[in-house]
Amino acid sequence: MAKTLEQKLCSRSLGYSFVRNVFVYPMLRLFYRKIDVIGSKDVPDSGPVIFTPNHQNALMDALMILCTKDRQPVFVARADIFEKPLIIAALNFLRILPIYRKRDGGNSFDNNRETFDLILKALRSQQAVGMMPEGTHSEIKRLRMLQKGVFRLAMQAQEEYGNRQMVKIVPVGIEYTSTSKFRSDVIVRYGKAIEVSDFYDQYVENPARAFKHMQDTLSEKMKEGMVNITNELYYREIEHLRVLYQRQAVQRLGLDCRNAEHRLRAQQKIIAALQEYDQTNPDEMSALCLAVRDYLTIIQKHNLRDWVVEHQPYSLAGLLVQTIWVVLGIPFWILGMLFNYIPYKLSALASRKVKDPQFVSSVQFVAGMVVYPLYDLIMIVLFVLFIPCVWGKFIMPLLLIPLGIFAYKCYLAMKKLDARFRFWSGKRNKNPEILKVIDLRKNIFEIMGKLAINR
């Protein structure tokens, strides 16, 4: 007899685990160059848990939790994507339920009642739930006001246990180097679980006060694990400076640049120092940000990146040696492109009409999960049928994905070599903007070196 949706949500699923481990997780590791996970061992492996991540990247935020902690959490998503029966079945299989907003029309409270009832039943069945307490996603790296729905839900699940420890809220910070670029990096930081029972007595006495206390507590815990830039006037400049100066800040703090938590901590220290600098030295902060704007304008005009300026000076001999290595890799780049260009392009085209930038990577990822397995299956059949060498029938299918990754790395290497040559040529010919950008970066880093970036 087929299980109802409620029964599926209230128990672990072998089918879910299979899809997660065989399809979703491997694709996620291919889509992102590096995923650093911090604090996952401190998260309970059983019992009712509510994961509360910051929300910057649509579906990818949920997938980060799904693939870095084996708890099979129930998530909610915008109701407008639950349109076609096939999509509804796929989302329900992934334990994703619809959440209605006022803009969706109708009575959102009544429409959401069934969803929240299912989530509550999942929690009471000792399952995990994932909720985005900010309510909406945004590319702005700032924690927005937390909605109180997550606290009401947590307390309803806790009611049958009173002030005995049971339901836990786990703050999660997610930081992307890019929310849309393929092969970017991600840090997922799980914070220490918040015991809902700690607020139960206050809830019995004054629910509104208890929810506000929970809201403030969770907000502070989430900020500890994410990039949070509260300065609106100089947001863009601070956002770039926390990346530009990260390595130097790590060294000043005596931390390890290879450690994800250390890098995150250094970025948080940079942000705090700059926001304090704006309060104590507003004129100097204004001058610093003006220099940053000029610096970014010039490197963007010349299609350069900061690392090009950072790693100069370049020599012609060194560039020629790099050219030889790139040329040697071109045959493998061509081979990798031939085997992977079609699914890569189809995945990219699927996101072309997406209006919301934060949905680009989600659409590309979902499209890739469908296109790549089908394409690779077709290629494997062709290899088996047309490659005469027996060993080739087995080796070529194994090389499909590695060659694709290598081809992408070759593509990046060619772009980087082109950037180095253009910068070297501009400096050699005394291009005034190239010379200016060198001086600007030097001045920016001299000012940053004077900031109080302390432990």
C-alpha positions as CSV (number, residue, x, y, z in Angstrom):
1,M,0.0,0.0,0.0
2,A,1.4,3.4,-1.0
3,K,2.5,5.7,1.8
4,T,0.8,9.1,2.2
5,L,2.8,12.3,2.0
6,E,2.6,12.6,5.8
7,Q,3.9,9.1,6.3
8,K,6.8,9.8,4.0
9,L,7.8,13.0,5.8
10,C,7.6,11.4,9.2
11,S,10.1,8.6,8.4
12,R,13.4,8.1,6.7
13,S,13.4,7.2,3.0
14,L,15.8,4.7,1.4
15,G,14.8,6.2,-2.0
16,Y,15.6,9.7,-0.8
17,S,19.0,8.5,0.5
18,F,19.8,6.8,-2.9
19,V,18.9,9.9,-4.9
20,R,20.9,12.1,-2.5
21,N,24.0,10.0,-2.5
22,V,24.0,8.9,-6.1
23,F,22.8,12.0,-8.0
24,V,22.5,15.1,-5.9
25,Y,25.7,15.0,-3.8
26,P,28.0,14.1,-6.7
27,M,26.5,16.7,-8.9
28,L,26.8,19.3,-6.1
29,R,30.5,18.5,-5.7
30,L,31.0,18.9,-9.5
31,F,29.0,22.1,-9.6
32,Y,31.1,23.7,-6.8
33,R,34.9,23.7,-6.8
34,K,35.1,23.4,-3.0
35,I,32.5,23.0,-0.2
36,D,33.9,23.6,3.3
37,V,31.8,22.3,6.1
38,I,32.3,23.6,9.7
39,G,30.6,22.3,12.9
40,S,28.5,19.5,11.4
41,K,29.7,17.0,14.0
42,D,28.0,19.2,16.7
43,V,24.6,18.9,15.1
44,P,22.3,16.1,16.6
45,D,22.0,13.0,14.4
46,S,18.5,12.3,15.7
47,G,15.6,14.1,17.3
48,P,13.6,17.1,16.2
49,V,15.9,19.8,14.7
50,I,15.1,22.9,12.7
51,F,17.9,24.1,10.4
52,T,17.8,27.9,9.9
53,P,20.3,29.0,7.2
54,N,20.7,32.5,5.8
55,H,19.1,32.7,2.4
56,Q,21.1,34.0,-0.6
57,N,20.9,31.4,-3.3
58,A,17.4,29.9,-3.7
59,L,17.3,26.1,-3.9
60,M,21.1,25.8,-3.5
61,D,20.8,26.8,0.2
62,A,18.6,23.9,0.9
63,L,20.8,21.5,-1.0
64,M,23.8,22.6,1.0
65,I,22.1,21.4,4.2
66,L,20.7,18.3,2.5
67,C,24.2,17.2,1.3
68,T,26.3,18.2,4.3
69,K,24.2,16.7,7.1
70,D,22.4,13.4,6.7
71,R,19.1,14.3,8.3
72,Q,16.6,14.3,5.3
73,P,15.1,17.6,6.3
74,V,11.7,18.9,5.2
75,F,11.9,22.2,3.5
76,V,9.4,24.8,2.1
77,A,9.6,26.6,-1.2
78,R,7.6,29.3,-3.1
79,A,4.2,27.9,-4.0
80,D,4.3,29.3,-7.5
81,I,6.8,26.6,-8.6
82,F,4.3,23.9,-7.6
83,E,2.3,24.0,-10.8
84,K,2.7,20.8,-12.8
85,P,2.0,17.3,-11.4
86,L,5.5,16.0,-12.3
87,I,7.2,19.0,-10.6
88,I,4.9,18.6,-7.5
89,A,5.8,14.8,-7.3
90,A,9.5,15.6,-7.6
91,L,9.5,18.3,-5.0
92,N,7.4,16.2,-2.6
93,F,9.9,13.3,-3.1
94,L,12.7,15.7,-2.1
95,R,10.6,16.7,1.0
96,I,9.9,20.2,-0.3
97,L,6.5,21.7,0.5
98,P,4.7,24.8,-0.8
99,I,4.6,28.0,1.2
100,Y,2.1,30.7,0.0
101,R,2.8,34.4,0.1
102,K,0.3,37.3,0.1
103,R,1.3,38.1,-3.5
104,D,0.2,34.6,-4.6
105,G,-3.4,35.6,-3.9
106,G,-6.1,33.9,-1.9
107,N,-5.9,33.3,1.8
108,S,-2.2,32.5,2.4
109,F,-2.9,31.6,6.1
110,D,-5.4,28.9,5.2
111,N,-3.2,27.7,2.3
112,N,-0.2,27.3,4.5
113,R,-2.1,25.6,7.3
114,E,-1.7,22.1,5.7
115,T,2.1,22.7,5.1
116,F,2.7,23.8,8.7
117,D,0.7,20.8,10.0
118,L,2.9,18.5,8.0
119,I,6.1,20.1,9.2
120,L,4.8,20.0,12.8
121,K,4.0,16.3,12.4
122,A,7.5,15.7,11.0
123,L,9.1,17.4,14.0
124,R,6.9,15.4,16.4
125,S,8.1,12.3,14.6
126,Q,11.7,13.2,15.5
127,Q,12.6,14.3,12.0
128,A,14.5,17.4,10.8
129,V,13.1,20.5,9.2
130,G,14.8,23.3,7.2
131,M,13.3,26.9,7.3
132,M,14.7,30.1,5.9
133,P,13.9,32.5,8.8
134,E,14.5,35.6,6.6
135,G,11.5,34.7,4.5
136,T,13.0,35.8,1.2
137,H,16.4,35.4,-0.5
138,S,18.7,38.2,-1.5
139,E,22.2,38.5,-2.9
140,I,23.0,41.2,-0.3
141,K,25.3,39.7,2.3
142,R,23.3,41.0,5.3
143,L,21.1,39.2,7.7
144,R,17.5,40.5,7.3
145,M,14.8,40.6,9.9
146,L,13.9,37.1,11.0
147,Q,10.2,36.0,10.6
148,K,8.5,34.6,13.7
149,G,6.9,31.7,12.0
150,V,9.9,29.4,12.7
151,F,9.7,30.2,16.5
152,R,6.0,29.5,16.7
153,L,6.5,26.2,14.9
154,A,9.4,25.3,17.2
155,M,7.4,26.1,20.3
156,Q,4.4,24.2,19.1
157,A,6.6,21.1,18.6
158,Q,8.2,21.7,22.1
159,E,4.8,22.0,23.9
160,E,4.4,18.3,24.6
161,Y,7.8,18.2,26.3
162,G,7.4,21.3,28.4
163,N,10.8,22.6,29.6
164,R,12.5,19.3,29.0
165,Q,15.2,19.5,26.3
166,M,14.0,18.2,23.0
167,V,13.4,20.5,20.0
168,K,16.5,22.3,18.8
169,I,17.1,25.2,16.4
170,V,20.4,25.0,14.5
171,P,21.7,28.3,13.1
172,V,23.5,27.8,9.7
173,G,25.7,30.3,7.9
174,I,26.2,29.8,4.1
175,E,28.8,31.9,2.2
176,Y,29.3,31.6,-1.6
177,T,32.2,33.2,-3.4
178,S,29.6,33.6,-6.2
179,T,25.9,32.7,-6.2
180,S,25.8,32.2,-10.0
181,K,29.2,31.0,-11.2
182,F,30.1,27.4,-12.0
183,R,32.9,25.9,-9.9
184,S,32.8,28.6,-7.2
185,D,33.4,27.9,-3.5
186,V,31.1,27.6,-0.5
187,I,31.4,27.6,3.2
188,V,28.7,26.0,5.3
189,R,29.0,26.7,9.0
190,Y,26.7,24.9,11.5
191,G,26.4,26.8,14.8
192,K,25.7,25.4,18.3
193,A,22.1,24.2,18.6
194,I,19.7,26.4,20.5
195,E,17.5,24.6,23.0
196,V,13.9,25.6,22.5
197,S,13.2,24.4,26.0
198,D,15.3,27.3,27.4
199,F,12.5,29.7,26.3
200,Y,9.5,27.5,27.3
201,D,8.8,29.0,30.7
202,Q,9.0,32.5,29.3
203,Y,6.7,31.3,26.4
204,V,4.0,30.1,28.9
205,E,4.1,33.5,30.7
206,N,4.4,35.8,27.6
207,P,4.6,34.2,24.1
208,A,5.4,37.5,22.4
209,R,8.3,38.2,24.7
210,A,9.6,34.6,24.3
211,F,9.4,34.9,20.5
212,K,11.3,38.2,20.5
213,H,14.0,36.6,22.8
214,M,14.3,33.6,20.5
215,Q,14.5,35.9,17.5
216,D,17.3,38.0,19.0
217,T,19.2,34.9,20.1
218,L,19.0,33.2,16.7
219,S,19.9,36.4,14.9
220,E,23.1,36.7,16.9
221,K,24.0,33.0,16.4
222,M,23.4,33.2,12.6
223,K,25.6,36.3,12.3
224,E,28.5,34.4,13.8
225,G,28.5,32.0,10.9
226,M,28.0,34.3,7.9
227,V,29.2,37.5,6.2
228,N,27.0,40.3,7.5
229,I,27.6,43.8,6.1
230,T,25.3,46.3,7.8
231,N,26.8,49.5,6.4
232,E,24.5,50.4,3.5
233,L,26.4,53.5,2.3
234,Y,29.6,51.7,1.6
235,Y,28.3,48.2,1.2
236,R,29.8,47.5,-2.2
237,E,33.3,48.8,-1.2
238,I,33.3,46.8,2.1
239,E,32.1,43.7,0.2
240,H,35.1,43.9,-2.1
241,L,37.6,44.8,0.6
242,R,36.7,41.8,2.7
243,V,37.7,39.6,-0.2
244,L,40.7,41.7,-1.4
245,Y,42.3,41.9,2.0
246,Q,41.4,38.4,3.3
247,R,44.8,36.8,3.0
248,Q,46.6,39.7,4.7
249,A,44.0,39.7,7.5
250,V,44.4,36.0,8.1
251,Q,48.2,36.5,8.4
252,R,47.8,39.5,10.8
253,L,45.5,37.4,13.0
254,G,47.9,34.5,13.0
255,L,45.4,32.2,11.4
256,D,45.6,29.5,8.8
257,C,44.5,30.5,5.3
258,R,43.7,26.9,4.4
259,N,41.2,26.7,7.2
260,A,37.7,27.8,6.1
261,E,36.6,28.9,9.6
262,H,39.8,31.0,9.9
263,R,39.1,32.7,6.5
264,L,35.5,33.4,7.5
265,R,36.6,34.9,10.8
266,A,39.2,37.1,9.1
267,Q,36.5,38.4,6.7
268,Q,34.2,39.2,9.7
269,K,37.1,41.0,11.4
270,I,37.7,43.1,8.2
271,I,34.0,44.0,8.0
272,A,33.9,45.0,11.7
273,A,37.0,47.1,11.4
274,L,35.8,48.9,8.3
275,Q,32.4,49.7,9.9
276,E,34.1,51.0,13.0
277,Y,36.5,53.0,10.8
278,D,33.4,54.7,9.2
279,Q,32.1,55.7,12.6
280,T,35.4,57.0,13.9
281,N,37.0,58.4,10.7
282,P,34.2,59.1,8.2
283,D,36.4,61.4,6.0
284,E,39.2,58.8,5.7
285,M,36.6,56.0,5.1
286,S,35.1,58.1,2.3
287,A,38.6,58.5,0.7
288,L,39.3,54.8,1.0
289,C,36.0,53.9,-0.6
290,L,36.6,56.4,-3.4
291,A,40.0,54.7,-4.1
292,V,38.3,51.3,-4.1
293,R,35.7,52.5,-6.6
294,D,38.4,53.9,-8.9
295,Y,40.3,50.7,-8.6
296,L,37.3,48.5,-9.4
297,T,36.3,50.8,-12.3
298,I,39.7,50.5,-14.0
299,I,40.2,46.7,-13.6
300,Q,36.6,46.1,-14.8
301,K,37.2,48.4,-17.8
302,H,40.2,46.4,-18.8
303,N,38.5,43.1,-18.0
304,L,41.0,42.2,-15.3
305,R,40.7,40.7,-11.8
306,D,42.5,41.7,-8.6
307,W,44.8,38.7,-8.6
308,V,46.3,40.0,-11.9
309,V,47.4,43.2,-10.2
310,E,48.4,41.4,-7.0
311,H,50.7,38.9,-8.6
312,Q,52.6,41.4,-10.9
313,P,55.2,42.1,-12.1
314,Y,55.3,39.5,-14.9
315,S,58.2,38.7,-17.1
316,L,58.0,37.8,-20.8
317,A,60.0,34.6,-20.2
318,G,57.6,33.5,-17.5
319,L,54.5,34.3,-19.6
320,L,56.1,32.3,-22.5
321,V,56.6,29.3,-20.3
322,Q,52.9,29.5,-19.2
323,T,51.9,29.7,-22.8
324,I,53.7,26.4,-23.6
325,W,51.8,24.7,-20.8
326,V,48.5,26.0,-22.0
327,V,49.3,25.0,-25.6
328,L,50.2,21.5,-24.4
329,G,46.8,21.3,-22.7
330,I,44.8,22.4,-25.8
331,P,44.3,18.8,-27.2
332,F,42.8,17.7,-23.9
333,W,40.7,20.9,-23.8
334,I,39.3,20.1,-27.2
335,L,38.6,16.5,-26.2
336,G,36.9,17.6,-23.0
337,M,34.8,20.2,-24.8
338,L,33.7,17.6,-27.4
339,F,32.5,15.3,-24.7
340,N,30.9,17.9,-22.4
341,Y,30.0,21.0,-24.4
342,I,26.4,20.0,-25.3
343,P,25.2,19.2,-21.7
344,Y,27.1,22.2,-20.4
345,K,25.5,24.5,-23.0
346,L,22.0,23.1,-22.4
347,S,22.3,23.7,-18.7
348,A,23.4,27.3,-19.3
349,L,20.6,27.9,-21.8
350,A,18.0,26.7,-19.3
351,S,18.9,29.6,-17.0
352,R,19.1,32.3,-19.7
353,K,15.5,33.4,-19.2
354,V,15.6,33.4,-15.4
355,K,14.9,36.9,-14.2
356,D,15.9,36.4,-10.6
357,P,19.8,36.2,-10.4
358,Q,19.6,34.1,-7.3
359,F,17.7,31.3,-9.2
360,V,20.4,31.1,-12.0
361,S,22.6,28.4,-10.3
362,S,19.5,26.5,-9.0
363,V,18.1,26.2,-12.6
364,Q,21.5,25.3,-14.0
365,F,22.0,22.7,-11.3
366,V,18.6,21.0,-11.8
367,A,19.0,21.1,-15.5
368,G,22.4,19.6,-15.2
369,M,21.1,16.8,-13.0
370,V,18.7,15.8,-15.9
371,V,20.9,16.5,-18.9
372,Y,24.3,15.2,-17.8
373,P,23.2,11.6,-16.8
374,L,21.2,11.3,-20.0
375,Y,24.0,12.6,-22.2
376,D,26.7,10.5,-20.4
377,L,24.5,7.4,-20.9
378,I,24.2,8.1,-24.6
379,M,28.0,8.6,-24.8
380,I,28.7,5.3,-23.0
381,V,26.4,3.4,-25.4
382,L,28.3,5.0,-28.4
383,F,31.6,4.1,-26.9
384,V,30.6,0.5,-26.3
385,L,29.2,0.2,-29.9
386,F,31.9,2.0,-31.9
387,I,35.2,1.8,-30.0
388,P,36.9,-1.4,-31.2
389,C,39.4,-1.6,-28.3
390,V,38.0,-3.5,-25.4
391,W,39.9,-1.4,-22.8
392,G,38.6,1.7,-24.6
393,K,35.0,0.7,-24.0
394,F,35.7,0.9,-20.2
395,I,38.3,3.7,-20.0
396,M,36.5,6.4,-22.1
397,P,33.3,6.4,-20.0
398,L,35.4,6.9,-16.9
399,L,37.2,9.9,-18.5
400,L,34.0,11.8,-19.4
401,I,33.7,13.8,-16.3
402,P,37.5,14.3,-15.6
403,L,38.0,15.5,-19.1
404,G,35.1,18.0,-18.7
405,I,36.6,19.4,-15.5
406,F,40.1,19.5,-17.2
407,A,38.6,21.3,-20.2
408,Y,37.0,23.9,-17.9
409,K,40.4,24.4,-16.1
410,C,42.1,24.8,-19.4
411,Y,39.6,27.4,-20.4
412,L,40.3,29.4,-17.2
413,A,44.0,29.0,-17.7
414,M,43.7,30.5,-21.2
415,K,41.7,33.4,-19.8
416,K,44.2,34.0,-17.0
417,L,47.1,33.9,-19.4
418,D,45.4,36.4,-21.7
419,A,44.8,38.7,-18.7
420,R,48.5,38.5,-17.6
421,F,49.7,39.3,-21.2
422,R,47.4,42.3,-21.4
423,F,48.5,43.6,-18.0
424,W,52.2,43.0,-18.8
425,S,51.8,44.8,-22.2
426,G,49.9,47.7,-20.6
427,K,52.5,48.2,-17.9
428,R,55.4,47.9,-20.4
429,N,53.8,50.5,-22.6
430,K,53.2,52.7,-19.6
431,N,49.4,52.8,-20.0
432,P,48.4,55.5,-17.4
433,E,45.4,53.5,-16.2
434,I,47.4,50.3,-15.6
435,L,50.1,52.3,-13.7
436,K,47.3,54.1,-11.7
437,V,45.7,50.8,-10.7
438,I,49.0,49.6,-9.3
439,D,49.3,52.7,-7.2
440,L,45.7,52.6,-6.1
441,R,46.0,49.0,-4.8
442,K,49.2,49.9,-3.0
443,N,47.5,52.8,-1.3
444,I,44.4,50.8,-0.4
445,F,46.4,48.1,1.3
446,E,48.5,50.7,3.2
447,I,45.3,52.1,4.7
448,M,43.9,48.6,5.4
449,G,47.2,47.8,7.1
450,K,46.5,50.5,9.7
451,L,43.0,49.3,10.6
452,A,42.6,47.6,14.0
453,I,41.9,44.1,12.9
454,N,42.3,42.2,16.1
455,R,41.3,38.8,17.5
